[in-house]
């Protein structure tokens, strides 16, 4: 029997911390994590199936739009 596919998406910080507390559920699903690419999240790829988005903050919207457009 195939495992159901689940996509977990969150920003870095508290939301990611809460999501990782669901680790015991990951083995029940064909899961994939999506979060922002920061120095703190790079190590996640060693333990989880994860993809990264460009990190951006609301306090520097112009820089984020530029980074996101050319990433």
trRosetta pair geometry for C-beta under 8 A, 3 or more apart (Angstrom, degrees):
i j d omega theta_ij theta_ji phi_ij phi_ji
2 30 7.4 -29 174 -22 87 133
3 28 6.7 164 -145 154 113 40
3 29 5.4 155 162 -144 113 27
3 30 4.4 138 88 -30 109 84
4 29 5.5 -46 76 -126 78 88
4 30 6.9 -158 95 26 28 86
5 29 7.0 110 -133 -179 16 94
5 30 4.7 -40 -98 78 65 106
5 31 7.6 155 -160 -85 50 32
5 32 7.9 2 -169 1 90 100
6 29 4.3 -3 12 170 120 150
6 30 7.1 140 18 71 69 52
6 31 4.8 -23 71 -105 95 79
6 32 7.6 176 91 25 54 63
7 31 7.4 157 -89 -158 26 62
7 32 5.4 -18 -115 65 70 94
7 34 6.7 11 -178 -3 97 114
8 19 5.6 134 171 -164 128 126
8 22 7.6 -177 -112 71 149 137
8 31 6.2 14 -5 -170 108 112
8 32 7.2 -176 29 87 73 43
8 33 5.0 -26 74 -108 104 66
8 34 7.1 173 89 23 52 69
9 33 7.8 152 -85 -165 38 49
9 34 4.4 -12 -109 66 81 108
9 35 7.4 170 -155 -71 48 55
10 15 4.0 -161 -174 135 119 113
10 16 5.2 172 102 -75 123 60
10 18 7.8 -163 -143 63 163 93
10 19 5.0 -158 3 -33 152 145
10 33 8.0 -42 27 -161 91 91
10 34 7.8 136 21 82 48 65
10 35 5.7 -12 72 -100 70 96
11 15 5.2 74 53 47 75 137
11 16 7.0 -102 98 -36 40 95
11 35 6.9 110 -153 -149 14 82
11 36 5.9 22 -151 -15 61 118
12 15 7.7 79 83 57 6 94
12 16 5.3 -10 -136 -15 39 141
12 35 5.8 104 -71 171 70 112
12 36 4.5 -81 -24 52 107 112
12 38 5.4 40 -103 6 167 136
12 40 6.6 115 -163 72 127 121
12 41 5.8 -103 -107 -46 115 128
12 55 6.9 -6 0 -119 137 109
13 16 6.1 109 48 20 32 100
13 17 7.1 -59 140 -6 35 102
14 17 5.4 -54 -146 35 34 115
14 18 6.3 32 158 -17 67 104
15 18 5.8 -55 -150 37 31 110
15 19 6.3 32 152 -20 65 107
16 19 5.5 -53 -145 36 33 113
16 20 6.3 32 157 -19 66 106
16 35 5.5 59 -101 -128 120 147
16 41 7.2 -92 -150 -98 162 112
17 20 6.0 -57 -149 35 27 109
17 21 7.1 36 149 -28 59 100
18 21 5.7 -49 -161 20 37 117
18 22 7.9 37 145 -19 59 96
19 22 6.0 -52 -173 22 45 112
19 33 7.3 124 139 -128 135 112
20 23 5.8 17 179 -52 60 101
22 25 4.7 -34 172 30 90 120
22 26 7.0 113 120 -41 81 82
23 26 5.5 -34 -160 2 44 120
24 27 7.1 -48 -175 20 40 103
25 28 5.5 -59 -167 33 56 115
25 29 6.6 17 150 4 82 112
25 31 8.0 96 115 -61 84 146
26 29 6.4 -83 -151 51 34 91
26 31 5.0 -89 -142 28 78 149
26 48 7.4 -90 -144 -127 157 97
31 49 6.4 150 96 55 70 118
32 49 4.9 -75 -112 117 65 112
32 50 7.2 155 -172 -95 66 29
32 51 6.7 21 170 -2 111 102
33 44 6.9 -93 89 160 145 136
33 48 5.3 14 13 144 134 135
33 49 6.6 138 16 86 80 60
33 50 4.3 -24 72 -106 104 83
33 51 7.4 176 91 26 56 60
34 50 7.2 161 -83 -159 31 65
34 51 5.1 -14 -108 67 79 93
34 52 7.6 174 -155 -89 60 19
34 53 6.5 59 173 -28 95 104
35 41 5.5 -144 102 -143 122 149
35 44 7.3 55 46 36 131 170
35 50 6.8 -30 24 -161 96 114
35 52 6.6 -31 77 -116 60 64
35 53 7.1 -125 128 22 20 93
36 41 6.5 141 83 9 59 159
36 52 6.7 43 172 -160 20 82
36 53 5.3 -54 -103 69 55 89
36 54 7.3 -27 -145 106 83 23
36 55 4.2 90 173 -97 117 77
36 56 7.6 -138 -131 17 129 57
37 41 6.3 -130 -129 76 30 122
37 42 7.2 56 -159 -75 74 78
37 52 3.6 75 -71 170 96 133
37 53 6.5 -160 -10 70 87 34
37 54 6.5 -31 33 -110 111 27
37 55 5.5 -119 65 -29 62 95
38 41 5.0 82 48 13 79 100
38 42 7.3 -121 89 -26 40 82
38 55 5.1 87 -68 -80 85 152
39 42 6.2 -37 -152 2 30 117
40 43 7.6 -64 174 22 36 101
41 44 5.2 -23 -172 -2 67 123
41 50 7.7 -150 171 161 101 149
41 52 6.7 138 114 -110 127 112
42 45 6.8 -40 178 10 47 108
43 46 5.6 -36 -175 16 63 117
43 47 7.6 28 144 4 76 103
44 47 6.3 -80 -161 50 44 92
44 48 5.1 -33 172 40 87 115
44 50 4.8 36 120 -6 114 169
45 48 7.1 -77 -105 62 23 69
45 50 5.3 -117 -87 57 64 111
54 64 7.5 143 122 -156 114 73
54 67 5.2 170 178 131 138 107
54 68 5.1 -169 65 -94 147 67
54 71 4.7 -124 -66 -66 131 164
56 60 7.6 -132 -164 79 75 87
56 61 7.9 64 172 -121 115 43
56 63 7.6 175 -135 98 90 81
56 64 3.2 82 -150 -133 124 118
56 67 6.5 -180 -84 65 103 127
56 68 6.4 -22 -52 -50 145 111
57 60 5.5 51 72 32 95 89
57 64 6.6 -163 40 -65 43 127
58 61 6.3 5 -159 -68 44 91
60 63 4.3 -11 150 33 110 120
60 64 6.1 127 101 -25 77 92
61 64 5.6 -59 -148 37 33 114
61 65 6.3 33 158 -21 69 104
62 65 6.0 -53 -149 33 29 109
62 66 6.5 28 153 -16 63 108
63 66 5.7 -58 -152 38 31 113
63 67 6.2 29 154 -18 67 108
64 67 5.8 -56 -144 39 31 109
64 68 6.0 28 159 -19 67 111
65 68 5.9 -56 -141 39 26 110
65 69 6.2 29 158 -23 62 109
66 69 6.0 -58 -148 32 26 111
66 70 6.7 -9 166 9 61 112
67 70 6.7 -82 -149 51 24 88
67 71 6.0 41 158 -51 66 108
68 71 5.9 -41 -139 6 27 120
